[in-house]
């Protein structure tokens, strides 16, 4: 608490290390505000080399598109920090080692971070606390709409379905209550020194195959928020257009900036409220809030269920019949299946790092139902590719569709032909993204040479 901080300050000067993660912004940032109440402040972002190596599910945690967007976000934050007499120390290494070394080298008394829902992130935090018993460790809520104390239920009693959660939130009137947005800071304490920067060891940034539509950083995120609401008024028709497969203003596109913390969820919620007060309030404006609340639910869902978010049986403990066929997995990843709409969406993802919400549901349904694959491999591929990858939303949504998560209806299966007729009747999306494969891989081909690497 802040009382603890000032108690420390009475005894000696407060030297703080702020470990930035998914909070790459100055606006509405409780962790940054707490870090500013120091005599000296070291702002650190750690690029973990393990992100770029294949994991047990055949995929890397950080793909090319994710890395490019993240790097842009880091450089944007660095530019915003410098006029305030600060700098961003970008280190390449394992956080458990890097943070420990910096705390010891600069006699840091307090380590601050935003609260993270992933089990790996939770484990790293606990490891650091064990290695640095003399330091004060504090986490702050910066990824969510509400703090845990503001939830109408205890985290242990989190409803097993989104509908129940939504009803409890809306019953309290929090939909239109004034959120406690944290002011944007204009000054920060100086750093205790200038560590040797190892950003040069980070992987190179590959040139995009397509013209960049998304650009990382706080300024870009705030600009998109104003563009979607007050410049183009696209929010006013959002509910009618949100299922479009490939139209820029059909959906908000806030997710990459929200996922990296360049844009605050509370800033989005309050801007929606402002639009409803000054422009119009309708089903579409509500629906954008509704989608934001889905994201909120999965944040607490991940914190509530921990490691079960990543297990094949999911939070429900259900075993679904599935296996791993290397040729099917590769065909899906490479857009080379028997389903043109799925191929087009997967090509778009692979080439740009983005696909629409509707497309995500369709390709996931194909993965689980038509290809009969273990859903976790699909979730891992999304983690590698998506610029808006969010650990809670990604793994929560995959569980939902696979029938082992927060869906009371069980397994979700989409009729792909019907979906193509409804959302791509003229085949424009399939044509644009080369969905018609000349030699699609069938379901029953078995060839060890197709095993993914």
C-alpha positions in Angstrom: 0.0 0.0 0.0 1.0 3.6 -0.3 1.2 3.8 3.5 3.9 1.1 3.4 5.7 3.1 0.7 5.9 6.2 2.8 6.9 4.3 5.9 9.9 3.0 4.0 10.6 6.5 2.8 10.8 7.8 6.4 13.6 5.4 7.0 15.6 5.9 3.8 15.2 7.1 0.3 13.0 5.0 -1.9 14.6 3.5 -5.0 12.1 1.8 -7.2 12.4 -0.6 -10.1 9.3 -0.6 -12.3 9.2 -3.8 -14.3 7.0 -2.9 -17.3 5.1 -5.8 -18.9 1.7 -5.3 -20.5 1.4 -1.7 -19.4 3.3 0.3 -22.0 1.6 3.7 -21.4 1.5 6.7 -19.2 -2.2 7.3 -19.1 -4.4 5.5 -16.5 -1.5 3.5 -15.1 -1.7 2.8 -11.4 1.7 1.0 -11.4 3.4 4.0 -13.0 1.7 6.4 -10.5 3.0 4.2 -7.6 6.4 4.1 -9.2 6.5 7.9 -9.5 6.3 8.2 -5.7 10.0 7.4 -5.3 13.2 9.3 -5.0 14.8 7.4 -7.8 13.1 5.2 -10.5 14.5 2.6 -12.8 12.0 1.7 -15.7 12.8 -1.7 -17.1 11.4 -3.9 -19.8 12.8 -7.4 -20.2 12.7 -9.2 -23.5 12.9 -12.9 -22.7 14.9 -15.1 -25.1 12.6 -18.0 -24.3 9.8 -16.2 -26.2 11.5 -16.9 -29.5 12.2 -20.6 -29.1 9.7 -23.4 -29.9 7.7 -24.7 -26.9 6.1 -28.0 -26.2 3.2 -27.3 -28.5 5.3 -26.7 -31.6 5.0 -23.0 -31.5 7.0 -20.0 -30.3 5.5 -17.6 -27.8 6.5 -14.6 -29.8 6.1 -14.6 -33.6 7.3 -12.0 -36.1 4.2 -9.8 -36.1 3.8 -9.8 -32.3 7.4 -8.8 -31.9 7.2 -6.0 -34.4 4.2 -4.5 -32.7 5.7 -4.9 -29.2 9.0 -3.3 -30.3 7.1 -0.3 -31.8 5.3 0.0 -28.5 8.5 0.0 -26.5 10.1 2.7 -28.6 7.0 4.8 -28.4 7.0 4.6 -24.6 10.7 5.4 -24.5 10.1 8.6 -26.5 7.4 9.6 -24.0 9.6 9.0 -21.0 12.7 10.9 -22.2 11.2 14.5 -21.9 10.3 13.5 -18.3 14.0 12.9 -17.5 13.5 9.2 -17.6 14.5 6.4 -20.0 13.4 2.8 -20.7 16.0 0.2 -20.0 15.4 -2.6 -22.5 17.2 -5.8 -21.4 17.5 -9.1 -23.2 17.5 -12.0 -20.8 15.4 -14.0 -18.4 13.5 -11.7 -16.0 14.4 -13.7 -13.0 18.1 -13.1 -13.6 17.9 -9.6 -15.0 15.7 -8.1 -12.3 17.7 -9.7 -9.5 20.9 -8.3 -10.9 19.5 -4.8 -11.3 18.0 -4.7 -7.8 21.4 -5.7 -6.3 23.4 -3.4 -8.5 21.3 -0.3 -7.8 20.3 -1.0 -4.2 16.6 -1.1 -5.1 14.2 -1.2 -2.2 10.9 -1.7 -4.1 9.9 -3.6 -7.2 6.6 -2.8 -8.9 4.7 -4.6 -11.6 1.3 -4.8 -13.1 -0.7 -7.9 -12.0 -0.4 -10.7 -14.6 -2.9 -13.6 -15.1 -0.5 -16.1 -16.8 1.0 -18.9 -14.7 4.5 -18.3 -16.1 4.3 -14.6 -15.1 3.0 -15.5 -11.6 5.8 -18.0 -11.2 8.5 -15.4 -12.2 7.1 -13.0 -9.6 7.2 -15.5 -6.9 10.8 -16.5 -7.9 11.9 -12.9 -7.6 10.3 -12.5 -4.2 12.2 -15.5 -3.0 15.6 -14.3 -4.4 15.1 -10.7 -3.1 13.7 -11.0 0.4 14.7 -7.5 1.5 12.8 -5.8 -1.3 9.2 -4.7 -1.1 7.2 -6.2 -4.0 3.9 -4.6 -5.2 1.5 -5.4 -8.0 -1.2 -3.1 -9.4 -4.2 -3.6 -11.5 -3.6 -2.0 -14.9 -5.1 -4.5 -17.3 -8.6 -4.6 -16.1 -11.7 -2.4 -15.8 -12.1 -3.1 -12.1 -9.8 -3.8 -9.2 -10.4 -7.1 -7.4 -11.9 -5.2 -4.4 -14.4 -3.5 -6.8 -15.8 -6.8 -8.1 -19.3 -7.6 -6.8 -18.1 -11.2 -6.0 -15.0 -12.7 -4.5 -12.6 -14.1 -7.1 -13.0 -17.6 -5.6 -16.7 -17.3 -6.4 -16.3 -16.1 -10.0 -19.3 -17.4 -12.1 -18.5 -20.2 -14.5 -20.3 -18.4 -17.3 -19.9 -14.9 -18.8 -23.7 -14.2 -18.6 -23.7 -14.7 -14.9 -20.7 -12.4 -14.5 -22.2 -9.7 -16.8 -25.5 -9.7 -14.8 -23.7 -9.2 -11.5 -21.6 -6.4 -12.9 -24.5 -4.6 -14.5 -26.7 -5.1 -11.4 -24.2 -3.0 -9.4 -24.5 -0.1 -11.8 -20.8 -0.1 -12.6 -21.6 0.1 -16.4 -22.1 3.9 -16.1 -20.3 4.7 -12.9 -17.3 7.0 -13.1 -14.2 4.9 -13.3 -11.2 6.0 -11.3 -8.9 6.6 -14.2 -5.4 7.5 -13.1 -4.1 10.8 -14.3 -1.4 10.9 -17.0 1.9 11.8 -15.3 3.9 14.8 -16.4 7.0 14.2 -14.2 8.9 11.3 -12.9 11.9 10.9 -10.5 15.3 10.4 -12.0 16.9 7.0 -12.5 19.5 5.8 -10.0 21.9 5.2 -12.9 22.1 4.0 -16.5 22.5 0.2 -16.8 24.2 -1.2 -19.9 21.4 -1.6 -22.4 21.3 -5.0 -24.1 18.6 -4.3 -26.6 21.0 -4.9 -29.4 20.9 -8.6 -28.6 17.1 -8.7 -29.3 16.0 -10.4 -32.5 15.9 -8.2 -35.6 12.6 -6.7 -36.7 11.4 -8.3 -40.0 9.9 -6.1 -42.7 6.1 -6.6 -43.0 4.8 -8.4 -46.1 1.9 -5.9 -46.2 1.6 -2.2 -45.6 1.3 -1.7 -41.8 -2.2 -1.0 -40.6 -1.5 -1.5 -37.0 1.3 0.4 -35.3 2.3 -0.1 -31.7 2.4 2.5 -29.1 0.3 4.6 -26.7 -0.2 7.5 -29.2 -1.4 5.2 -31.9 -3.8 3.4 -29.5 -5.4 6.7 -28.3 -5.6 7.9 -31.8 -7.5 4.8 -32.9 -9.9 5.2 -29.9 -10.8 8.7 -31.0 -11.0 7.7 -34.7 -13.4 4.8 -34.1 -15.7 6.8 -31.9 -15.6 10.6 -32.5 -14.1 10.9 -36.0 -15.8 8.1 -37.9 -18.6 7.4 -35.5 -18.2 3.7 -36.4 -19.2 2.8 -32.9 -22.8 3.8 -33.7 -23.2 0.8 -36.1 -20.8 -1.6 -34.4 -23.3 -4.3 -33.6 -24.3 -4.5 -37.2 -20.8 -4.5 -38.7 -18.7 -6.3 -36.1 -18.8 -9.7 -37.9 -17.2 -8.5 -41.1 -14.2 -10.5 -42.1 -11.9 -7.8 -43.4 -13.2 -4.2 -43.1 -11.1 -1.8 -41.1 -13.9 0.2 -39.4 -16.3 -2.7 -39.0 -14.8 -3.4 -35.6 -12.9 -1.3 -33.1 -9.5 -2.9 -33.6 -8.5 -1.8 -30.1 -7.3 -5.3 -29.1 -3.6 -5.0 -30.1 -3.2 -1.9 -28.0 -5.2 -3.3 -25.1 -3.2 -6.5 -25.2 0.1 -4.7 -24.9 -1.2 -2.1 -22.4 -0.7 0.8 -24.8 -4.4 1.5 -24.3 -6.2 1.3 -20.9 -9.5 -0.7 -20.8 -10.9 2.0 -18.4 -10.0 4.7 -20.9 -12.0 2.9 -23.5 -14.9 2.4 -21.2 -15.0 6.0 -20.2 -14.7 7.2 -23.8 -17.7 5.0 -24.7 -19.6 6.6 -21.8 -18.6 10.0 -23.1 -19.8 9.2 -26.6 -23.1 8.0 -25.2 -23.5 11.3 -23.2 -22.6 13.6 -26.1 -23.5 11.8 -29.3 -25.8 8.8 -29.1 -26.5 5.7 -27.0 -27.8 2.6 -28.8 -27.4 -1.1 -29.0 -24.1 -0.7 -30.8 -22.5 1.5 -28.2 -23.6 -1.0 -25.5 -22.2 -3.8 -27.5 -18.7 -2.4 -27.5 -18.9 -2.2 -23.7 -20.3 -5.8 -23.8 -17.1 -7.0 -25.7 -14.9 -5.1 -23.3 -16.7 -6.9 -20.4 -15.9 -10.3 -22.1 -12.2 -9.3 -22.0 -12.7 -8.4 -18.3 -14.3 -11.7 -17.5 -11.4 -13.7 -19.0 -8.9 -11.7 -17.1 -10.4 -12.8 -13.8 -11.2 -16.2 -15.2 -7.5 -16.8 -15.8 -6.5 -15.6 -12.3 -9.2 -17.8 -10.8 -8.3 -21.0 -12.7 -4.5 -20.7 -13.0 -2.9 -23.7 -14.7 -6.2 -25.3 -15.7 -6.4 -22.6 -18.4 -3.7 -24.5 -20.3 -4.7 -28.1 -19.6 -6.3 -30.2 -22.3 -9.3 -31.0 -20.1 -9.8 -27.3 -19.4 -11.4 -25.9 -16.3 -14.3 -28.3 -16.7 -12.1 -31.3 -16.6 -13.7 -32.8 -19.7 -11.7 -35.1 -21.9 -12.5 -34.5 -25.6 -11.5 -37.1 -28.2 -8.6 -35.4 -30.0 -5.1 -36.3 -31.1 -2.2 -34.6 -33.0 -1.8 -35.2 -36.7 1.2 -33.3 -37.9 0.0 -32.9 -41.5 -3.4 -31.6 -40.5 -1.8 -29.1 -38.1 0.6 -27.8 -40.8 -2.2 -27.6 -43.4 -4.3 -25.5 -41.0 -1.4 -23.2 -40.1 -0.4 -22.7 -43.8 -3.9 -22.2 -45.1 -3.8 -25.4 -47.1 -6.9 -27.3 -45.9 -10.1 -28.3 -47.8 -11.9 -25.3 -46.5 -11.3 -22.1 -48.6 -12.8 -19.7 -45.9 -10.5 -21.2 -43.3 -7.5 -21.0 -45.6 -8.1 -17.3 -46.3 -8.4 -16.4 -42.7 -5.2 -18.4 -41.8 -3.3 -16.8 -44.7 -4.4 -13.4 -43.4 -3.2 -14.2 -39.9 0.1 -15.6 -41.1 0.8 -12.6 -43.3 -0.5 -9.8 -41.1 -0.8 -11.1 -37.5 -4.5 -10.3 -37.3 -7.8 -11.8 -38.1 -11.4 -10.9 -37.2 -13.3 -12.3 -34.3 -15.7 -14.1 -36.6 -12.7 -15.7 -38.5 -11.2 -16.8 -35.2 -14.3 -18.7 -34.3 -14.5 -20.4 -37.7 -10.9 -21.5 -37.9 -11.0 -22.7 -34.3 -14.2 -24.7 -35.0 -12.5 -26.3 -38.0 -9.4 -27.1 -36.0 -11.4 -28.8 -33.2 -14.2 -30.4 -35.2 -13.2 -31.0 -38.8 -9.5 -31.7 -38.2 -10.1 -33.3 -34.8 -7.0 -31.8 -33.2 -6.0 -31.0 -29.7 -7.3 -27.4 -29.1 -4.1 -26.4 -27.2 -2.0 -26.5 -30.4 -4.4 -24.1 -32.1 -4.2 -21.8 -29.1 -0.4 -22.0 -29.2 -0.3 -21.0 -32.9 -2.6 -18.0 -32.1 -0.2 -17.1 -29.3 2.7 -17.0 -31.8 0.9 -15.1 -34.5 -1.6 -12.7 -33.1 -0.5 -9.1 -32.5 -3.3 -8.8 -30.0 -2.4 -12.0 -28.1 -3.8 -11.9 -24.6 -3.1 -14.9 -22.5 -6.5 -14.9 -20.7 -8.7 -14.1 -23.7 -6.8 -16.4 -26.1 -6.8 -19.6 -24.0 -10.2 -18.8 -22.5 -11.8 -18.5 -25.9 -10.2 -21.7 -27.2 -11.5 -23.6 -24.2 -14.9 -22.1 -24.7 -15.1 -23.3 -28.3 -13.6 -26.7 -27.5 -16.3 -27.3 -24.9 -14.0 -27.5 -21.9 -14.3 -23.9 -20.7 -16.8 -21.3 -19.8 -19.5 -22.3 -22.3 -22.6 -24.0 -20.7 -23.6 -25.4 -24.2 -20.5 -27.5 -24.6 -18.7 -28.0 -27.9 -19.2 -25.3 -30.5 -19.4 -26.4 -34.1 -19.9 -24.0 -37.1 -21.2 -25.0 -40.5 -18.4 -23.7 -42.6 -20.4 -23.6 -45.9 -23.2 -21.7 -44.2 -20.7 -19.3 -42.6 -19.1 -18.6 -46.0 -22.5 -17.9 -47.6 -23.4 -15.5 -44.8 -20.2 -13.6 -44.4 -18.4 -14.0 -47.7 -21.2 -14.6 -50.3 -19.3 -13.2 -53.2 -16.0 -14.9 -52.2 -14.2 -11.6 -52.0 -12.4 -12.5 -48.8 -11.4 -15.9 -50.0 -10.1 -14.4 -53.2 -8.2 -11.6 -51.5 -6.4 -14.0 -49.2 -5.9 -16.9 -51.7 -8.1 -19.3 -49.8 -8.6 -21.8 -52.7 -5.6 -24.1 -52.4 -4.5 -25.9 -55.6 -3.5 -29.0 -53.6 -5.3 -29.0 -50.3 -4.1 -31.5 -47.7 -6.7 -34.2 -47.0 -7.6 -35.5 -43.6 -6.2 -39.0 -44.0 -2.7 -38.3 -45.3 0.0 -39.5 -42.9 3.5 -38.5 -43.7 6.2 -38.1 -41.0 7.9 -35.5 -43.2 4.9 -33.2 -42.5 5.6 -33.1 -38.8 5.9 -29.4 -37.8 9.3 -28.0 -36.7 
